[in-house]
Amino acid sequence: MRSDMVDTAHPSSGRKALLVVDVQRDFCPGGALPAEGGERIIPAVNRYLAEAHDLEVPVYASRDWHPAKTTHFKPYGGEWPPHCVQDTGGAQFHPRLDLQPDAIVISKGDDPGRPGYSAF
């Protein structure tokens, strides 16, 4: 999980966007595939989100959005335990994450035959 303000074009163009990557319940403590201390980044990410909102910078938020049966998961030949299954609580963004309604959500990992690691 991370958050980066990135240029969406040549650095001198002045066009920027904020990319928030996979800040989901299953990747935080108590989730199916937790990153140790994952929830500790949320206050910092929320500061970036507030700044992006104030500066009218578009926000893109990626999320794992796996079907229940996918070759990404161990029971079906993959390397990971089931996590971020579509329409489950674990797939939801962390409840303390302050995403605005106009954030653009990018789902990845939704093809049952491919892992879908990247939002790009």
N, C-alpha and C positions, 0 to 999 in steps of 0.2 A: 504494500500500500504506500502510495506517495502522492504528492501533489507538486506540480511544476507549472510555473508561468512560462509559456514558450511562445516564440515568434511563429506565426503561421505562414510567413513568407520570408523574403530576404530580411535580414536583421535591420536594415535601414528603412524598411517600409513603415515601421511603426505599428503594424498589425500584430496583435497579441491575443492569446487565449490561455485559459487556465485548464489544465488537464488533471482531474482527480481520478486516481487509479484504484479501483476495487476496494473501496472503504465499505466493506460489507460485514454483516454480523458473523458469518461463518469464518472470517479471517481474523476475528477479534476473540479475546478470551471467552470461553464458554461455547465457541462455535465449533463446527466440524473439522476445521483445518486452521487453527489459530496461529497467528504470528505473535510470538512472545511480545507482550507490551503494545500490541497493535493499536489499542485504544488511546494510547498516550499521544499519538500524533493528531488526534481530532481537534484539540484547541488550536493548534498551529494551522491546520487545514482550514478551519473555520475563519481564522484571520485572513488567509488568502482569499477565501470565498467572499468575505465582506469587502476586501479591497477590490476584487474583480467586479463586484456589484457596483461599488462606488465609482469605479473607472469605466463602467459599461463595457467590460471585457467579457466576451462570451465564455461560458463555462461548459466543458465537456466532462462527463463523469462516466467512466467505463465500469462495467460490472461483468463478473462471470455469471452466465445464465444458462446453466447446463440442463439438458433433459434428464429425466430420472435414469434412463438407460443410455449410456454413452461409453465408447471405448476409452474415454478419458479416466474412467473409474476402475478401480481394482477388480470389482466383481465381473467386469466385462473386458478384462485384459489390459487395463491401463495401470498407471502407477500411483494414482491418488485415491484416497477414500472419497465417497460421495460428499459433495459440498456445493453450495450455491445452486441448488436445484430450483429450477424455474417455479415461481409462485409459492415459494416456501419462505418462512421467516428468516432462515439463514442466508437467503439470496438478497434480502432487503438491505438497503444502505443502512449503516449504523444509525440508530435513532438520534444520536447527538450530533450527527453531521448536518450542517445548516445549508443544504442545497436549496436554491431558489426554484420555484416552479418552472422557470424558463431555462433551467440547465438542460443541456442536450445529453441524453443518456445513450450510451453506446453499449449494446449487449454483445458479448463474445462467448464462444464456447457452446453455442446453441446448435451446432451441427453434430449429431450423435456419432459421426464417423471421424471427427477431427477434434483435436484438443482445444483449438482456438485461444492460444495464449495471448495474442496481440489484438489490441483495439484498432490497429492501423491496417 
